[in-house]
């Protein structure tokens, strides 16, 4: 039997789609949901499944930002072919995304046993939810929100890209939360910080999903649950992206901070009382 049923896959796809790009930790919410459904959160096939259905959410980013991605990739191609085109910001930005992805790939491969083992504990998720909330609140308060997307630099991309490592090592911290917080500290406005988080997530999350595909299928997850989970996450993530960009244009991240703290404290209570197993 598959380690995850089709019904469970659909539920996890909804959770993934909603939370992947909101700064609330998709990994944390997936692990909590898996725990509530009695799915072992540190099982190799389950870890692989959650990485694979992220590809559905990434596909939603590719569709939503299709025109931007075509513009950036086209500029990159023109720059490779013609030296005089290499001064264009989009050409530079394409390289920045590539360079900024390298650190998380290195750490991900080196720390894989820990990420899939002790760091997969729900205790880590709970602590990271609360700690990440504090970082997000401080970043939103201290950021001057004065720089737009066209003002981003190589330094910005590298620092924001490296911040993804926090979420990789501490599920519950949130990749979106870490990247957006870092961008806010660098004085990017909330919309620019959110869009930069999206673009930097494309190669990192796509690579993780493809890398984990063999483990997910080979270790007990059937192809049907994978397809269902990925398809559901795509549809839900597309709607989530559209909502988030409208939200951050007019609101601070305080609502996410309050929500994260509440979920983290609730999870600590459930673990402490034995309702959930770590």
C-alpha positions in Angstrom: 0.0 0.0 0.0 1.1 3.6 -0.6 2.4 5.4 2.5 0.0 8.2 1.6 -3.6 7.7 0.3 -5.1 9.8 -2.5 -7.4 11.6 0.0 -4.4 12.4 2.3 -2.5 13.6 -0.8 -5.3 16.0 -1.7 -5.4 17.5 1.8 -1.6 17.9 1.9 -1.8 19.5 -1.6 -4.2 22.1 -0.2 -1.9 22.8 2.8 1.1 23.0 0.5 -0.6 25.3 -2.0 -1.8 27.7 0.7 1.3 27.9 2.8 4.3 27.5 0.4 4.6 31.2 -0.4 2.9 32.7 2.7 5.5 33.4 5.4 4.0 30.8 7.7 6.1 27.7 6.9 4.7 25.2 4.4 7.0 22.5 5.8 5.8 23.1 9.3 2.2 23.0 8.4 2.7 19.9 6.3 4.4 18.1 9.2 1.6 19.2 11.6 -1.0 18.0 9.1 0.8 14.7 8.6 1.1 14.2 12.4 -2.7 14.8 12.8 -3.4 12.2 10.1 -1.1 9.7 11.7 1.5 9.9 8.9 5.1 9.5 10.2 6.8 12.9 9.5 10.3 11.5 9.3 9.5 8.6 6.9 11.7 8.9 3.8 8.9 8.5 1.4 6.8 11.1 3.2 9.7 13.6 3.2 10.1 12.9 -0.5 6.4 13.3 -1.1 6.3 16.8 0.5 9.3 17.9 -1.6 7.7 16.6 -4.8 4.3 18.3 -4.4 6.2 21.6 -4.0 6.8 21.3 -7.7 3.0 22.0 -8.2 3.4 25.2 -6.2 6.5 26.2 -8.2 4.6 25.5 -11.4 2.0 28.0 -10.2 4.8 30.6 -9.9 6.0 29.9 -13.4 2.5 30.4 -14.8 1.8 33.5 -12.7 5.1 35.2 -13.5 5.4 33.8 -17.0 5.9 37.2 -18.7 8.5 38.2 -16.1 10.4 35.0 -16.4 10.4 35.2 -20.2 11.7 38.7 -20.0 14.5 37.7 -17.6 15.5 34.5 -19.4 15.4 36.4 -22.8 17.7 39.1 -21.4 20.0 36.4 -20.0 20.2 34.7 -23.4 20.8 38.0 -25.2 23.6 38.8 -22.7 25.3 35.4 -23.3 25.2 36.0 -27.0 26.1 39.7 -27.1 28.5 41.4 -24.7 26.9 44.8 -25.1 23.6 43.4 -23.6 25.2 42.4 -20.3 24.6 45.7 -18.7 20.9 45.1 -18.5 19.5 44.5 -15.0 17.5 41.4 -16.1 20.6 39.7 -17.4 22.4 40.4 -14.1 19.4 39.3 -12.1 19.3 35.9 -13.9 22.9 35.2 -12.8 22.2 36.4 -9.3 19.4 33.9 -9.0 21.7 31.1 -10.1 24.5 32.2 -7.8 22.1 32.7 -4.8 20.9 29.1 -5.2 24.3 27.5 -4.9 24.6 27.8 -1.0 21.3 26.1 -0.3 22.1 23.3 -2.7 25.5 22.7 -1.0 23.9 22.7 2.5 21.0 20.7 1.4 23.1 17.8 0.1 25.6 18.0 3.0 22.9 18.1 5.8 20.4 15.7 4.2 20.7 13.1 6.9 20.0 15.7 9.6 17.2 17.4 7.7 15.4 14.1 7.2 16.2 12.8 10.7 16.4 14.8 14.0 15.6 18.2 12.4 12.3 16.7 11.1 10.9 16.7 14.6 7.7 18.6 15.4 9.5 20.1 18.4 11.9 21.8 15.9 8.9 22.9 13.9 7.2 24.5 16.9 10.4 26.3 18.1 11.2 27.5 14.6 7.7 28.9 14.1 8.0 31.1 17.2 11.6 32.1 16.6 10.9 32.9 12.9 8.0 35.1 14.0 10.3 37.2 16.1 12.7 37.6 13.2 9.9 38.6 10.9 8.4 41.1 13.3 11.8 42.8 13.9 12.5 42.9 10.1 9.2 44.5 9.3 9.7 47.1 12.0 13.3 48.0 11.2 13.0 47.9 7.4 12.6 51.3 5.7 10.7 49.8 2.7 12.3 52.4 0.4 13.8 50.2 -2.4 11.9 48.6 -5.2 12.5 45.6 -7.4 14.7 47.5 -9.9 17.0 48.5 -7.0 18.0 45.0 -6.0 21.7 44.1 -6.2 23.9 41.1 -6.2 24.4 41.5 -2.5 20.7 41.5 -1.9 20.2 38.3 -4.0 23.0 36.5 -2.2 21.9 37.4 1.3 18.3 36.6 0.6 19.3 33.4 -1.2 21.4 32.3 1.8 18.6 32.9 4.2 16.7 30.0 2.6 19.1 27.8 4.5 17.4 28.7 7.8 14.2 27.1 6.6 16.0 24.1 5.2 17.6 23.3 8.5 14.8 24.4 10.8 11.4 23.4 9.3 8.9 25.9 10.7 11.1 28.9 10.2 9.6 29.3 6.7 11.6 29.8 3.5 9.3 32.7 2.5 9.5 34.2 6.0 13.3 34.0 6.0 13.7 35.5 2.5 11.1 38.2 3.0 12.6 39.2 6.4 16.1 39.4 5.0 14.9 41.5 2.1 13.0 43.8 4.5 16.2 44.3 6.6 17.9 45.3 3.4 15.3 48.0 3.0 13.4 46.5 0.1 9.6 47.3 0.1 7.2 44.5 0.9 6.2 43.8 -2.7 9.8 43.8 -3.9 10.7 41.5 -1.0 7.8 39.1 -1.9 8.6 39.0 -5.6 12.3 38.4 -4.9 11.3 35.5 -2.6 9.2 34.0 -5.4 12.0 34.2 -8.0 14.7 32.7 -5.7 12.3 29.9 -4.7 11.9 28.6 -8.3 15.3 26.8 -8.8 15.7 25.8 -5.1 12.3 24.2 -4.7 12.2 22.7 -8.2 15.6 21.1 -7.7 14.5 19.7 -4.3 11.3 18.2 -5.8 13.1 16.5 -8.7 15.9 15.3 -6.4 13.4 13.7 -3.9 11.1 12.1 -6.7 13.0 8.8 -6.7 12.8 8.5 -2.9 9.1 9.3 -2.8 8.2 6.7 -5.4 10.8 4.1 -4.5 10.0 4.2 -0.8 6.3 3.6 -0.9 4.3 6.6 -2.3 2.2 5.6 -5.3 2.1 7.7 -8.5 -1.6 8.6 -8.1 -1.1 10.4 -4.7 1.9 12.2 -6.1 -0.1 13.4 -9.1 -3.1 14.4 -7.0 -1.1 16.2 -4.4 1.0 18.1 -7.0 -2.1 19.1 -9.1 -4.0 20.4 -6.0 -1.0 22.3 -4.8 -0.7 24.0 -8.2 -4.3 25.3 -8.2 -4.3 26.4 -4.6 -0.8 28.0 -4.8 -1.8 30.1 -7.9 -4.7 31.6 -5.9 -2.4 32.1 -2.9 0.2 34.0 -4.9 -2.4 36.4 -6.3 -3.8 37.1 -2.9 -0.4 37.6 -1.2 0.8 40.2 -3.7 -2.4 42.2 -3.2 -2.1 41.8 0.6 1.5 42.9 1.0 0.9 46.0 -1.1 -1.3 47.5 1.6 -0.5 45.6 4.9 2.4 44.7 7.1 3.4 41.2 8.0 2.0 41.5 11.6 -1.0 39.2 10.9 1.4 36.4 9.8 3.5 37.0 12.9 0.5 36.6 15.2 -0.7 33.5 13.4 2.7 31.8 13.5 3.1 32.4 17.2 -0.4 31.0 17.9 0.3 27.9 15.8 3.7 27.4 17.4 2.3 27.7 20.9 -0.6 25.4 20.0 1.8 22.8 18.6 4.0 23.0 21.7 0.9 22.4 23.8 -0.2 19.4 21.7 3.3 17.9 21.9 3.6 18.5 25.6 0.3 16.9 26.4 1.0 13.9 24.2 -1.8 14.6 21.7 0.8 14.7 18.9 4.0 12.7 18.7 7.1 14.5 17.6 
